[in-house]
Amino acid sequence: MRILVVEDEKDLNKIISNKLRSDGYSVDSCFDGEEAGDYIRAAEYDGVILDIMMPKKDGLTLLKELREKGNNVPVLLLTAKDAVSDRVKGLDSGANDYLVKPFSFEELSARIRAMLRKNSGAGSNVFTVADLSVDTASKKVTRAGKEISLSAKEYALLEYMIRNKGAVLSREKIENHVWNFDYEGGTNVIDVYISYLRRKIDSGFEKKLIHTVRGSGYVIREEK
């Protein structure tokens, strides 16, 4: 899952970005509202962490512009203001959630999970298909009760696919949601990581869950 961090305090931006990467997210970051608009126009994000008080364009202005253009990317606002009127203004501008500085990174992680869960229509942090289970809070993956060890990027790819189970995902869409702008790998990276996942998820099981849709991409689903 790909997150954009928009925070003009560079040290805080770096800390948040590193925390999210350690949680398994693909992260881009920038430091003002105008730059953030460029990032959002250039990529598909699963969530945006947006500071309100920023140079060039403040967070609320950017958020209003996004909503007016029909962009419904989930947005978590960060602000030093804790007055009720400020929180109401942020939520009425189209924010999905609101966090007041200073905050704990454990709470930030939990709020992001809740925001993404709600956006995907899920009722819990656990996503399943057949006997495969992915817990997005603990990052624990099991199949038929047996825990499976995945690399950070393998897990990120699996989480994105299982959140969208049943949907055929193109290579471009997968790359947009699992890798960030810093990625400089080969053109077949998606195929390589799908191969890694198949060996760990499907190998040894009669029922295969990861399928290729020729000419379209990949899908995770239980075949009838």
C-alpha positions in Angstrom: 0.0 0.0 0.0 1.4 3.4 -1.0 1.3 6.4 1.3 2.2 10.1 0.6 3.6 12.0 3.6 3.1 15.8 3.3 4.8 17.6 6.2 7.0 20.7 6.1 8.9 19.9 9.3 11.7 17.9 7.6 12.7 15.9 10.7 9.1 14.9 11.5 8.5 14.1 7.8 11.6 11.7 7.9 10.5 10.1 11.1 7.0 9.5 9.9 8.2 8.2 6.5 10.7 5.8 8.2 8.0 4.5 10.6 5.6 3.8 7.7 8.3 2.0 5.7 9.0 -0.1 8.8 5.3 -0.9 8.8 5.6 -2.2 5.3 4.1 0.7 3.3 5.6 2.2 0.1 6.2 5.9 0.9 6.7 9.1 -1.0 7.2 12.4 0.9 7.2 16.1 0.2 7.2 19.4 2.1 4.6 21.8 0.8 1.1 21.8 -0.6 2.0 22.6 -4.2 4.5 19.8 -4.4 1.9 17.4 -2.8 -0.6 18.3 -5.6 2.0 17.3 -8.2 2.7 14.0 -6.5 -1.0 13.1 -6.2 -1.6 13.9 -9.9 1.3 11.7 -10.9 0.5 8.6 -8.8 -2.2 6.5 -7.2 -2.0 6.6 -3.4 -3.9 4.5 -0.9 -3.6 7.2 1.7 -2.2 10.7 2.3 -0.9 12.1 5.6 -1.4 15.8 5.3 -0.1 18.6 7.5 -2.5 21.6 7.6 0.0 24.5 8.1 2.4 24.4 5.2 4.1 26.8 2.8 2.9 27.6 -0.7 -0.5 25.9 -0.2 -2.0 24.8 3.1 -3.4 21.4 3.7 -7.0 22.4 3.8 -6.8 24.2 0.5 -5.2 21.2 -1.1 -7.8 18.9 0.4 -10.7 21.0 -0.8 -9.2 21.0 -4.3 -8.8 17.2 -4.3 -12.4 16.7 -3.2 -13.8 19.2 -5.7 -12.0 17.3 -8.5 -13.5 14.0 -7.3 -10.3 12.6 -5.8 -11.4 10.5 -2.8 -8.0 9.3 -1.7 -8.2 8.8 2.1 -6.6 11.7 4.0 -5.4 11.9 7.6 -4.8 15.5 8.7 -2.0 16.5 11.0 -2.2 19.7 12.9 -0.9 21.5 16.0 -4.3 23.0 16.6 -6.6 21.0 18.9 -9.7 23.2 19.1 -12.9 21.5 18.2 -13.7 24.1 15.6 -10.4 23.3 13.8 -11.1 19.6 13.8 -14.6 20.2 12.5 -13.3 22.4 9.7 -10.8 19.7 8.7 -13.4 17.0 8.6 -15.9 19.2 6.8 -13.2 19.9 4.2 -13.2 16.2 3.3 -10.6 14.6 5.7 -11.1 11.0 6.8 -9.4 11.4 10.1 -7.6 14.0 12.2 -4.5 13.7 14.5 -3.2 16.4 16.8 0.5 17.0 17.3 2.3 15.7 19.3 1.1 12.1 18.7 2.3 8.6 19.3 3.5 6.7 16.3 1.5 3.7 17.5 -1.7 5.7 17.3 -0.7 7.0 13.8 -0.2 3.5 12.6 -3.5 2.4 14.1 -5.4 5.3 12.5 -3.9 4.6 9.1 -4.9 0.9 9.4 -8.4 2.0 10.3 -8.6 4.5 7.5 -7.5 2.0 4.9 -9.8 -0.7 6.3 -12.8 1.6 6.1 -11.9 2.7 2.6 -11.7 -0.9 1.5 -15.0 -1.8 3.2 -13.3 -4.3 5.5 -14.7 -5.1 8.9 -11.3 -6.1 10.5 -7.6 -6.0 10.0 -7.7 -9.7 8.8 -8.2 -10.4 5.1 -8.8 -13.9 3.9 -9.2 -15.9 0.7 -9.8 -19.6 1.0 -7.4 -20.8 3.8 -5.0 -17.9 3.3 -5.1 -15.2 6.0 -3.3 -11.9 6.2 -3.4 -9.8 9.4 -2.5 -6.2 8.4 -1.9 -5.2 12.1 0.6 -7.9 13.0 1.7 -8.5 9.4 1.2 -12.2 10.0 0.5 -14.4 7.0 -0.8 -18.0 7.3 -2.1 -20.6 5.0 -3.9 -23.7 6.3 -2.8 -22.5 9.8 0.9 -22.5 8.9 2.7 -19.2 9.2 4.5 -18.0 6.1 7.6 -15.8 6.2 7.7 -13.0 3.5 10.1 -10.2 2.7 8.8 -6.6 3.2 8.1 -6.2 -0.5 6.5 -9.7 -0.9 4.2 -8.8 2.0 3.3 -5.4 0.5 2.4 -7.1 -2.8 0.3 -9.8 -1.1 -1.5 -7.2 1.1 -2.4 -5.1 -1.9 -3.7 -8.1 -3.8 -5.7 -9.6 -1.0 -7.3 -6.2 -0.2 -8.5 -6.3 -3.8 -9.2 -10.0 -4.0 -11.2 -11.0 -7.0 -10.1 -7.9 -8.9 -7.7 -8.3 -11.9 -4.8 -6.0 -11.2 -2.6 -4.8 -14.1 1.2 -4.6 -13.7 0.9 -0.8 -13.9 -1.6 -0.7 -11.1 0.4 -3.0 -8.9 3.5 -1.0 -9.5 1.6 2.2 -8.6 0.5 0.9 -5.3 3.4 -1.2 -4.1 6.4 0.8 -5.3 7.3 4.5 -5.0 9.0 7.1 -7.1 12.5 6.0 -5.9 12.1 2.6 -7.5 14.7 1.9 -10.3 14.3 -1.8 -10.9 13.7 -3.8 -14.1 10.5 -3.9 -16.1 9.8 -7.4 -15.1 9.9 -6.7 -11.3 6.1 -7.5 -10.9 6.5 -10.9 -12.6 9.5 -11.7 -10.4 7.7 -10.9 -7.1 4.5 -12.7 -8.3 6.8 -15.7 -8.8 8.2 -15.3 -5.3 4.7 -15.2 -3.8 3.5 -18.2 -5.7 6.4 -20.3 -4.4 5.5 -19.3 -0.8 1.7 -19.1 -1.0 0.7 -21.7 -3.6 3.6 -24.2 -3.7 2.5 -27.6 -2.1 -1.2 -26.7 -2.3 -3.6 -28.3 -4.8 -5.8 -25.2 -4.8 -3.9 -22.2 -6.3 -4.8 -18.7 -5.3 -2.6 -16.4 -7.4 -3.7 -16.5 -11.0 -2.5 -14.8 -14.3 -5.1 -13.2 -16.5 -3.4 -13.2 -19.9 -3.0 -9.7 -21.3 -4.5 -8.1 -18.2 -2.5 -8.9 -15.1 -2.9 -10.9 -11.9 -5.6 -11.7 -9.4 -5.9 -13.5 -6.1 -9.0 -15.5 -5.7 -10.4 -19.0 -4.9 -11.3 -20.8 -8.1 -14.7 -22.5 -8.0 
